[in-house]
Amino acid sequence: METSGSAPAVHNLTARDNYFEDFDVGDVYEHARGKTVGEIDNVLITNLVLNTAQGHFNEHMMASGPIGHRITFGGVTASLVIGLAMQDTGEQAVAELGLDKIRFRTPVLHGDTLYAFSEVVDKRDFDARAAGRPDLAHYHPGEVGEVRFRHWGVNERGQVVFEGERRVLLKRRSFVPRAAKPPAAAARAHKSAARARKRRSAAGARVAAKKGAAARRRRR
């Protein structure tokens, strides 16, 4: 797609209203998309993560039970609901900090369609040390902040299938991206490291040769 000129149009996938400052405690979001759960969503992930509960992949066994069908693995349900919320609550994220209070309220069957909602429960300045995340200490408190969301998902019948709380570290509008090393600089660093290794190897060989010579003189 192009503009009236020859330059291509620019489409930003990340919205401009989902930075830390844009969320207020008490805000509730109904997210735009829904997702119909297919057999592949459930059975493939169940098998990949080695979940051996047959209720997720043995239709013959489940047909004789009270539900009458395979049920979707809870990990898949949680991932889908949180995924549906990500466009609004995660596109400015720099780190996921935790999930808590996870509840599965109603079984999800193949063919059910899920919709997601979110509530802003809390927001605060981020202290990497207090959070036990020294790997995030390089982020300045003035450019990131922590938000806690309560997410829940419903099926097409309005039944709640999942709810849980998620803590996420979001960019503030003052966030400064960490630039990666340009290719040329990275190549120079690689060559410098290779030269240093070569020098150390040569020095080690010289030391070993001197020790060997000294040992031969002593034997004489």
BABA-27041 format. One line per field, with one value per residue (C-alpha): residue number from 0; residue in three letters; chain; x, y, z. Coordinates in Angstrom, 3 decimals. Last residue first. Example, Ala and Ser with C-alpha at 12.3 -4.5 7.8 and 13.67 -1.06 7.14 Angstrom:
2
n: 1,0
res: Ser,Ala
chain: A,A
X: 13.670,12.300
Y: -1.060,-4.500
Z: 7.140,7.800
% end
This chain:
220
n: 219,218,217,216,215,214,213,212,211,210,209,208,207,206,205,204,203,202,201,200,199,198,197,196,195,194,193,192,191,190,189,188,187,186,185,184,183,182,181,180,179,178,177,176,175,174,173,172,171,170,169,168,167,166,165,164,163,162,161,160,159,158,157,156,155,154,153,152,151,150,149,148,147,146,145,144,143,142,141,140,139,138,137,136,135,134,133,132,131,130,129,128,127,126,125,124,123,122,121,120,119,118,117,116,115,114,113,112,111,110,109,108,107,106,105,104,103,102,101,100,99,98,97,96,95,94,93,92,91,90,89,88,87,86,85,84,83,82,81,80,79,78,77,76,75,74,73,72,71,70,69,68,67,66,65,64,63,62,61,60,59,58,57,56,55,54,53,52,51,50,49,48,47,46,45,44,43,42,41,40,39,38,37,36,35,34,33,32,31,30,29,28,27,26,25,24,23,22,21,20,19,18,17,16,15,14,13,12,11,10,9,8,7,6,5,4,3,2,1,0
res: Arg,Arg,Arg,Arg,Arg,Ala,Ala,Ala,Gly,Lys,Lys,Ala,Ala,Val,Arg,Ala,Gly,Ala,Ala,Ser,Arg,Arg,Lys,Arg,Ala,Arg,Ala,Ala,Ser,Lys,His,Ala,Arg,Ala,Ala,Ala,Ala,Pro,Pro,Lys,Ala,Ala,Arg,Pro,Val,Phe,Ser,Arg,Arg,Lys,Leu,Leu,Val,Arg,Arg,Glu,Gly,Glu,Phe,Val,Val,Gln,Gly,Arg,Glu,Asn,Val,Gly,Trp,His,Arg,Phe,Arg,Val,Glu,Gly,Val,Glu,Gly,Pro,His,Tyr,His,Ala,Leu,Asp,Pro,Arg,Gly,Ala,Ala,Arg,Ala,Asp,Phe,Asp,Arg,Lys,Asp,Val,Val,Glu,Ser,Phe,Ala,Tyr,Leu,Thr,Asp,Gly,His,Leu,Val,Pro,Thr,Arg,Phe,Arg,Ile,Lys,Asp,Leu,Gly,Leu,Glu,Ala,Val,Ala,Gln,Glu,Gly,Thr,Asp,Gln,Met,Ala,Leu,Gly,Ile,Val,Leu,Ser,Ala,Thr,Val,Gly,Gly,Phe,Thr,Ile,Arg,His,Gly,Ile,Pro,Gly,Ser,Ala,Met,Met,His,Glu,Asn,Phe,His,Gly,Gln,Ala,Thr,Asn,Leu,Val,Leu,Asn,Thr,Ile,Leu,Val,Asn,Asp,Ile,Glu,Gly,Val,Thr,Lys,Gly,Arg,Ala,His,Glu,Tyr,Val,Asp,Gly,Val,Asp,Phe,Asp,Glu,Phe,Tyr,Asn,Asp,Arg,Ala,Thr,Leu,Asn,His,Val,Ala,Pro,Ala,Ser,Gly,Ser,Thr,Glu,Met
chain: A,A,A,A,A,A,A,A,A,A,A,A,A,A,A,A,A,A,A,A,A,A,A,A,A,A,A,A,A,A,A,A,A,A,A,A,A,A,A,A,A,A,A,A,A,A,A,A,A,A,A,A,A,A,A,A,A,A,A,A,A,A,A,A,A,A,A,A,A,A,A,A,A,A,A,A,A,A,A,A,A,A,A,A,A,A,A,A,A,A,A,A,A,A,A,A,A,A,A,A,A,A,A,A,A,A,A,A,A,A,A,A,A,A,A,A,A,A,A,A,A,A,A,A,A,A,A,A,A,A,A,A,A,A,A,A,A,A,A,A,A,A,A,A,A,A,A,A,A,A,A,A,A,A,A,A,A,A,A,A,A,A,A,A,A,A,A,A,A,A,A,A,A,A,A,A,A,A,A,A,A,A,A,A,A,A,A,A,A,A,A,A,A,A,A,A,A,A,A,A,A,A,A,A,A,A,A,A,A,A,A,A,A,A,A,A,A,A,A,A
X: 71.906,68.492,68.502,69.138,66.190,63.863,64.916,64.218,60.740,59.930,61.027,58.900,55.822,56.235,56.535,53.425,51.433,52.463,51.351,47.964,47.470,48.330,45.895,43.104,43.718,43.655,40.326,38.861,39.932,38.426,35.072,35.044,35.749,32.912,30.489,31.485,30.905,27.558,26.243,26.024,22.422,20.687,18.890,15.637,15.061,11.788,10.377,6.879,6.983,7.688,5.845,6.934,4.176,2.334,-0.490,-3.564,-5.825,-9.172,-10.312,-13.468,-16.072,-19.371,-20.793,-22.159,-19.524,-16.822,-15.407,-11.873,-10.462,-7.425,-6.608,-3.761,-0.820,1.295,4.992,6.808,9.567,11.484,11.889,12.718,15.871,16.179,19.640,18.347,16.302,18.638,18.677,15.054,14.194,11.332,12.931,16.173,14.473,12.438,9.616,7.293,3.711,0.462,-2.442,-5.609,-6.019,-8.870,-8.724,-11.239,-10.841,-13.071,-13.032,-14.874,-15.701,-15.178,-13.108,-14.289,-13.265,-14.126,-15.570,-13.975,-10.228,-8.494,-5.011,-4.417,-0.931,1.186,4.550,7.053,6.760,9.451,9.928,6.230,4.978,2.968,1.676,-1.583,-3.611,-2.366,-1.681,-5.252,-6.023,-2.752,-3.769,-6.954,-5.154,-2.328,-4.701,-6.837,-3.769,-2.335,-5.734,-5.658,-8.843,-11.496,-12.186,-15.865,-18.842,-18.737,-20.290,-18.029,-18.508,-17.332,-14.206,-12.627,-13.242,-12.117,-8.686,-6.625,-7.224,-8.977,-6.060,-3.933,-0.383,0.789,4.050,4.516,4.339,1.422,-0.839,0.280,-0.783,-4.010,-5.423,-4.690,-4.967,-8.509,-9.564,-10.390,-12.231,-10.462,-12.038,-10.545,-11.215,-10.367,-12.907,-10.864,-11.578,-9.851,-9.932,-6.325,-5.315,-3.316,-1.970,1.121,2.579,2.319,-0.739,-2.083,0.118,-0.703,2.005,1.415,2.604,1.738,4.005,2.823,5.291,6.975,5.959,3.534,-0.220,0.522,1.367,0.000
Y: -32.839,-33.336,-29.734,-28.433,-30.442,-28.996,-25.452,-26.035,-27.404,-24.473,-22.035,-23.808,-23.774,-20.039,-19.410,-21.499,-19.613,-16.296,-17.512,-18.599,-15.326,-13.373,-15.459,-14.935,-11.179,-11.177,-13.037,-10.558,-7.644,-9.314,-9.815,-6.230,-4.933,-7.051,-5.764,-2.190,-2.750,-4.458,-1.555,-2.349,-2.508,0.659,0.522,2.405,5.511,5.463,8.929,7.832,5.283,1.714,-1.084,-3.733,-6.318,-7.935,-10.295,-11.266,-14.163,-15.162,-17.920,-19.485,-16.901,-17.819,-15.231,-17.815,-16.898,-17.804,-15.463,-14.437,-12.610,-10.453,-8.535,-6.186,-5.055,-2.250,-1.643,1.432,2.272,5.412,7.360,4.249,3.840,0.441,-1.038,-2.783,-5.225,-8.223,-7.487,-8.697,-9.495,-7.000,-4.958,-4.787,-3.871,-1.052,-0.064,2.845,1.769,0.718,-1.283,-3.141,-2.064,-4.242,-6.467,-8.261,-11.071,-12.945,-16.688,-18.670,-22.304,-24.707,-27.237,-27.116,-24.762,-25.911,-23.214,-21.332,-21.736,-19.621,-18.067,-15.855,-14.866,-14.278,-12.508,-9.912,-9.865,-7.585,-4.644,-4.177,-1.448,-3.886,-5.657,-4.258,-3.188,-5.603,-8.161,-8.740,-11.443,-13.101,-13.120,-14.968,-17.338,-18.135,-18.839,-21.184,-22.994,-23.504,-24.749,-27.627,-27.566,-30.130,-33.311,-34.005,-35.556,-33.307,-35.907,-38.730,-41.414,-39.195,-38.265,-41.706,-41.813,-38.213,-38.859,-35.667,-33.139,-35.421,-37.782,-35.861,-36.669,-33.073,-33.560,-29.850,-30.549,-32.962,-30.523,-27.749,-29.759,-31.046,-27.712,-25.227,-27.970,-28.818,-25.239,-22.558,-19.659,-16.405,-13.000,-9.597,-6.073,-6.201,-5.015,-2.811,-1.742,1.236,1.064,2.139,4.398,3.346,5.893,6.801,3.294,3.401,2.027,5.101,5.409,2.001,-0.375,-1.802,1.387,1.545,3.589,4.207,3.488,6.455,7.049,9.865,9.523,7.059,3.426,0.000
Z: 31.828,33.399,34.641,31.123,29.787,32.455,31.610,27.911,28.692,30.955,28.253,25.644,27.936,28.520,24.798,24.056,26.697,25.176,21.753,23.111,24.963,21.818,19.743,22.279,22.190,18.388,18.407,20.921,18.719,15.663,17.440,18.724,15.225,13.813,16.476,15.699,11.985,12.597,14.705,18.431,19.578,20.680,24.010,23.430,25.603,27.530,28.298,27.270,30.064,29.067,30.788,33.309,33.684,36.566,35.663,37.657,36.784,35.362,33.037,31.596,32.574,30.903,28.500,26.070,23.463,25.983,28.581,29.504,32.484,33.073,36.238,35.474,37.589,36.147,36.855,35.554,33.111,31.999,35.244,37.231,35.061,33.405,33.978,37.113,35.019,35.429,39.164,39.285,42.925,42.871,45.662,43.675,40.397,41.954,39.604,40.235,40.754,39.117,40.534,39.548,35.926,34.667,31.594,29.386,26.857,24.421,23.720,21.073,21.828,18.910,20.840,24.424,27.252,30.759,33.065,35.987,35.516,38.167,38.290,41.326,40.135,37.060,37.195,36.042,32.233,30.834,28.434,27.767,25.417,23.284,26.376,27.680,24.630,21.977,24.693,25.843,23.278,24.246,27.901,26.957,24.588,26.989,29.870,27.756,26.411,29.890,31.011,28.502,26.435,27.237,25.275,24.870,26.696,29.751,32.093,30.917,28.237,25.406,27.420,26.980,23.238,22.777,24.289,23.763,26.573,29.052,28.617,31.119,29.911,29.413,27.534,26.661,22.920,23.305,25.126,22.747,19.696,21.238,22.362,19.609,16.956,18.020,17.439,19.968,18.341,19.146,19.765,19.073,20.290,23.965,26.515,28.828,32.404,34.062,37.872,38.383,35.519,32.476,29.985,32.001,31.668,27.866,26.086,24.288,21.210,19.756,18.570,15.092,13.414,9.726,7.473,3.905,1.132,-0.599,-4.229,-3.548,-3.089,-0.305,-0.919,0.000
% end
